[in-house]
Amino acid sequence: MDHTSPTAGSLTSAGTRPNLGNSPNANAVGAKIEGGAQTAHQATDKIADKASAQVDRLSGTAHRAVDTAADAASSAAEWASNIPQQAKQVQAQLTEAASASIRARPIVTVAGAVFVGYLLGRLARL
């Protein structure tokens, strides 16, 4: 990250150093302060760059997780929407099989129904 603003107290608006006095000690202190400020800015920039990279990586991971969940939900919804159609097909097949069986042997079917009814009646009296 590039900071274009000068460090606090290092440069004035005219681009000159502030008046810290004319002594060599004042100039040395000013240079140390400015060096420390530059080091702090560099460290802050490094931390911000690393944090930005981590946020980007985590954001990508979160997006992939959401996409995967959405795909799974879509697949489940599609599967669930096919269940009524499959149930109708099974019902139609069973109805057709029962109708074919009754048409093939109508007397046996009626006799079987009478016998089952008799058994259920006897069980109901117990």
N, C-alpha and C positions, 0 to 999 in steps of 0.2 A: 504494500500500500504506500502511496506516495503522498506525503503531506507537504503542501506548498506553503502553508503558513509558517512563519518563523517561530522559533521557540520563544517562550515568554521572557521578555527582558533581554534577548540576545541582540535584536536589531530594532531600531526605532522605525517609525513610518518613513523616514527619509533614507533608510538603509545604512545608517551609521551606528556605531556602538554607543551605548549610553555613557554618560560621563561618570566614570567610577573614581575619578581622581587622577592625578598625574603620577602617582607613585608606582614603581615597578611591582610592588606587592598587590596593588589594586588591579593592575593589568593581569597578573598571574591568577588572582582569584577569579576575575571575570572570565579568563580563558578556561579555568577549571570548571566553573559553573556552566559555561557554554558547552564544554566537552561532556559534562555529565548530562546535560539536557539532551544533547545529540544521542548519547548512548541510551538514554531512557526512551527517546523516540524510536530508535532502531529496535530496541527490545520490544516496545509496544507494537511496532509494525510486524515483527516476526510473529508475535503471539496472535495478532489479528489475522495474519495470513494463514497460520496453522488452524485457527478456529474457523476461518472461512472455508478452508479445505474440508475440515471435519463436518461442518454443517452441510456442505454440498454433498459429501459422501452419504451422510445420514439421510438427507433429503432424497437422494436417489434410491436408497434402500427402502425408505418409506413409500415412495411412489411404486416401486416394484411390488411391495407387499400389498398395496391397495389394488394394483392391477391384477395380481394373482387372486385376491379375494373376490374381486368383481368377476373374473373369469369363472371361478368356482361357483359363485352364486348364479351366474348366467347359465352354466351347464346344469345346475340343480333345477333351476326354473324350467329349462327346456325339457329335462327328464320328467319333471312333475306334470308338465302340460301334456305329455304324451300318455300318461297313465289312463285318463278317461277314454281316450281312443282305443287303447289296448283292451280295456275292460269291455268296451262295446264290441270289439272284435271277438273276444272270448265268449261273451254272452250270445252273440249271433252264431258262433260255431256250436255251442252247446244246444241252443234251440234247434238248429238245423239237424244235429245228430239225434236229438230226442224225437223230432218230427219224423225223421227217416226210420227210426226204430219202430215208432208207433205205426207208420204206414206199412212196414214190412210184416209186423205180427200184431194186428189189432186185437185179436181174441186173447192172446197171451198177455198183452198189456192191460186189458180190462180185467182179466182174472187176477193178475198180480195186484192191481189197484184195489180190488175187492178184498183180497186176502190181507193186504197191508191195513186197510180200513178196519177189518174184523179184529186184527191183532191190536191195533191202537184202541179200539173200543173195549176190548177185554182188559188191557192194561189200565185204562182209565177207571174201571170199576174197582180195581184193587185198592 
